[in-house]
Amino acid sequence: DESAELLALRVESEEKMLDKITELKKTLTNSKATTEEKNKAFEELQNLNKNRSAEESIENKIKKEFNYKAFVSINASNITVVIDSKKHNTETANKIMRLVQTNFDSPMSISVKFQK
C-alpha cells in the first residue's frame, strides 16, 4: 500500500486538478467568453489530461523498473517525483531522472525526493 505521504500528495493533486477542470469548463460554457478564451481553456484541459496520463505512465515505469511506489507531478517543464522510501539513494535518483527524461523530447527540470 501507499504511504500516507504519497496518498496525501495524490489527494491534493486531484483536488487541484478538479478545481482547474471546473474553472476551465466554466470558461467553455460561458456565453460571454471569446472564442480565443474558449480555445485556450480547451487546450489547457487537453494538457491536463495529457499530463495526468504521462504522470501515471511514469509512476508505473518507476514501479516496474525500481520497485518503488512514486508520485509524479508535471507542471510545464518541471517534474517532481516523490519516491516512497526513507532511504535516499543518489544513484537511484539519477537513474529515475534519466528514465523520466526519456518520456519527453525536450529537456525537463526533474527533481526526485525520497520520503516516507
C-alpha atoms as a printed R data frame, in Angstrom:
    type eleno elety resid chain resno       x      y       z
1   ATOM     1    CA   ASP     A     1   0.000  0.000   0.000
2   ATOM     2    CA   GLU     A     2   0.973  3.622  -0.486
3   ATOM     3    CA   SER     A     3   2.353  5.633   2.374
4   ATOM     4    CA   ALA     A     4   0.219  8.362   3.930
5   ATOM     5    CA   GLU     A     5   2.543 10.978   2.391
6   ATOM     6    CA   LEU     A     6   2.044  9.735  -1.165
7   ATOM     7    CA   LEU     A     7  -1.676  9.385  -0.609
8   ATOM     8    CA   ALA     A     8  -1.864 12.972   0.713
9   ATOM     9    CA   LEU     A     9   0.087 14.268  -2.311
10  ATOM    10    CA   ARG     A    10  -2.213 12.347  -4.655
11  ATOM    11    CA   VAL     A    11  -5.403 13.682  -2.988
12  ATOM    12    CA   GLU     A    12  -4.089 17.266  -3.029
13  ATOM    13    CA   SER     A    13  -3.116 16.933  -6.691
14  ATOM    14    CA   GLU     A    14  -6.531 15.508  -7.631
15  ATOM    15    CA   GLU     A    15  -8.305 18.352  -5.791
16  ATOM    16    CA   LYS     A    16  -6.230 20.992  -7.590
17  ATOM    17    CA   MET     A    17  -6.865 19.279 -10.921
18  ATOM    18    CA   LEU     A    18 -10.627 19.049 -10.316
19  ATOM    19    CA   ASP     A    19 -10.711 22.754  -9.359
20  ATOM    20    CA   LYS     A    20  -8.831 23.638 -12.530
21  ATOM    21    CA   ILE     A    21 -11.124 21.463 -14.684
22  ATOM    22    CA   THR     A    22 -14.203 23.112 -13.129
23  ATOM    23    CA   GLU     A    23 -12.742 26.554 -13.812
24  ATOM    24    CA   LEU     A    24 -11.901 25.659 -17.437
25  ATOM    25    CA   LYS     A    25 -15.350 24.143 -18.045
26  ATOM    26    CA   LYS     A    26 -16.948 27.366 -16.769
27  ATOM    27    CA   THR     A    27 -14.947 29.268 -19.407
28  ATOM    28    CA   LEU     A    28 -16.035 26.807 -22.109
29  ATOM    29    CA   THR     A    29 -19.716 27.198 -21.235
30  ATOM    30    CA   ASN     A    30 -19.602 30.951 -20.592
31  ATOM    31    CA   SER     A    31 -21.530 32.720 -23.353
32  ATOM    32    CA   LYS     A    32 -19.505 35.894 -22.703
33  ATOM    33    CA   ALA     A    33 -16.135 34.149 -23.204
34  ATOM    34    CA   THR     A    34 -14.421 34.866 -26.514
35  ATOM    35    CA   THR     A    35 -13.544 32.106 -28.980
36  ATOM    36    CA   GLU     A    36  -9.885 32.680 -28.086
37  ATOM    37    CA   GLU     A    37 -10.614 32.220 -24.354
38  ATOM    38    CA   LYS     A    38 -12.596 29.058 -25.076
39  ATOM    39    CA   ASN     A    39  -9.842 27.648 -27.296
40  ATOM    40    CA   LYS     A    40  -7.248 28.378 -24.613
41  ATOM    41    CA   ALA     A    41  -9.421 26.676 -21.958
42  ATOM    42    CA   PHE     A    42  -9.905 23.659 -24.235
43  ATOM    43    CA   GLU     A    43  -6.138 23.403 -24.853
44  ATOM    44    CA   GLU     A    44  -5.470 23.597 -21.107
45  ATOM    45    CA   LEU     A    45  -7.985 20.800 -20.490
46  ATOM    46    CA   GLN     A    46  -6.233 18.657 -23.087
47  ATOM    47    CA   ASN     A    47  -2.855 19.398 -21.475
48  ATOM    48    CA   LEU     A    48  -4.172 18.447 -18.027
49  ATOM    49    CA   ASN     A    49  -5.362 15.102 -19.369
50  ATOM    50    CA   LYS     A    50  -2.108 14.534 -21.269
51  ATOM    51    CA   ASN     A    51  -0.042 15.350 -18.161
52  ATOM    52    CA   ARG     A    52  -2.136 13.032 -15.980
53  ATOM    53    CA   SER     A    53  -1.580 10.176 -18.438
54  ATOM    54    CA   ALA     A    54   2.153 10.895 -18.525
55  ATOM    55    CA   GLU     A    55   2.313 11.052 -14.701
56  ATOM    56    CA   GLU     A    56   0.597  7.667 -14.376
57  ATOM    57    CA   SER     A    57   2.805  6.148 -17.069
58  ATOM    58    CA   ILE     A    58   5.994  7.358 -15.332
59  ATOM    59    CA   GLU     A    59   4.732  6.125 -11.929
60  ATOM    60    CA   ASN     A    60   4.160  2.684 -13.474
61  ATOM    61    CA   LYS     A    61   7.618  2.642 -15.095
62  ATOM    62    CA   ILE     A    62   9.276  3.551 -11.770
63  ATOM    63    CA   LYS     A    63   7.315  0.781 -10.033
64  ATOM    64    CA   LYS     A    64   8.280 -1.734 -12.728
65  ATOM    65    CA   GLU     A    65  11.952 -0.770 -13.047
66  ATOM    66    CA   PHE     A    66  12.890  0.181  -9.476
67  ATOM    67    CA   ASN     A    67  10.100 -1.428  -7.431
68  ATOM    68    CA   TYR     A    68   9.267  1.898  -5.751
69  ATOM    69    CA   LYS     A    69   5.861  3.442  -5.386
70  ATOM    70    CA   ALA     A    70   6.040  7.013  -6.623
71  ATOM    71    CA   PHE     A    71   4.026 10.194  -7.008
72  ATOM    72    CA   VAL     A    72   4.783 12.186 -10.160
73  ATOM    73    CA   SER     A    73   3.663 15.751 -10.793
74  ATOM    74    CA   ILE     A    74   4.184 17.546 -14.106
75  ATOM    75    CA   ASN     A    75   3.918 21.330 -14.222
76  ATOM    76    CA   ALA     A    76   5.028 22.698 -17.613
77  ATOM    77    CA   SER     A    77   8.696 21.627 -17.892
78  ATOM    78    CA   ASN     A    78   9.079 20.906 -14.162
79  ATOM    79    CA   ILE     A    79   8.613 17.360 -12.973
80  ATOM    80    CA   THR     A    80   8.574 16.357  -9.330
81  ATOM    81    CA   VAL     A    81   8.983 12.712  -8.384
82  ATOM    82    CA   VAL     A    82   8.381 11.625  -4.787
83  ATOM    83    CA   ILE     A    83   9.609  8.121  -4.018
84  ATOM    84    CA   ASP     A    84   8.025  6.132  -1.209
85  ATOM    85    CA   SER     A    85  11.248  5.301   0.665
86  ATOM    86    CA   LYS     A    86  13.005  6.553   3.784
87  ATOM    87    CA   LYS     A    87  16.440  5.867   2.331
88  ATOM    88    CA   HIS     A    88  17.755  8.461  -0.112
89  ATOM    89    CA   ASN     A    89  19.839  6.906  -2.861
90  ATOM    90    CA   THR     A    90  21.596  9.356  -5.196
91  ATOM    91    CA   GLU     A    91  22.432  6.712  -7.796
92  ATOM    92    CA   THR     A    92  18.797  5.569  -7.963
93  ATOM    93    CA   ALA     A    93  17.612  9.195  -8.089
94  ATOM    94    CA   ASN     A    94  19.870  9.806 -11.117
95  ATOM    95    CA   LYS     A    95  18.570  6.663 -12.842
96  ATOM    96    CA   ILE     A    96  14.980  7.741 -12.165
97  ATOM    97    CA   MET     A    97  15.716 11.207 -13.600
98  ATOM    98    CA   ARG     A    98  17.105  9.594 -16.763
99  ATOM    99    CA   LEU     A    99  14.073  7.293 -17.007
100 ATOM   100    CA   VAL     A   100  11.684 10.248 -16.627
101 ATOM   101    CA   GLN     A   101  13.542 12.312 -19.253
102 ATOM   102    CA   THR     A   102  13.174  9.515 -21.846
103 ATOM   103    CA   ASN     A   103   9.430 10.290 -21.874
104 ATOM   104    CA   PHE     A   104   9.990 13.814 -23.231
105 ATOM   105    CA   ASP     A   105  11.534 15.264 -26.365
106 ATOM   106    CA   SER     A   106  12.718 18.498 -24.751
107 ATOM   107    CA   PRO     A   107  14.883 18.775 -21.605
108 ATOM   108    CA   MET     A   108  12.841 18.805 -18.411
109 ATOM   109    CA   SER     A   109  13.704 20.032 -14.925
110 ATOM   110    CA   ILE     A   110  13.328 16.883 -12.827
111 ATOM   111    CA   SER     A   111  13.583 16.613  -9.054
112 ATOM   112    CA   VAL     A   112  13.471 13.358  -7.104
113 ATOM   113    CA   LYS     A   113  12.667 13.223  -3.375
114 ATOM   114    CA   PHE     A   114  12.647 10.202  -1.107
115 ATOM   115    CA   GLN     A   115  10.141 10.336   1.729
116 ATOM   116    CA   LYS     A   116   8.029  8.000   3.781
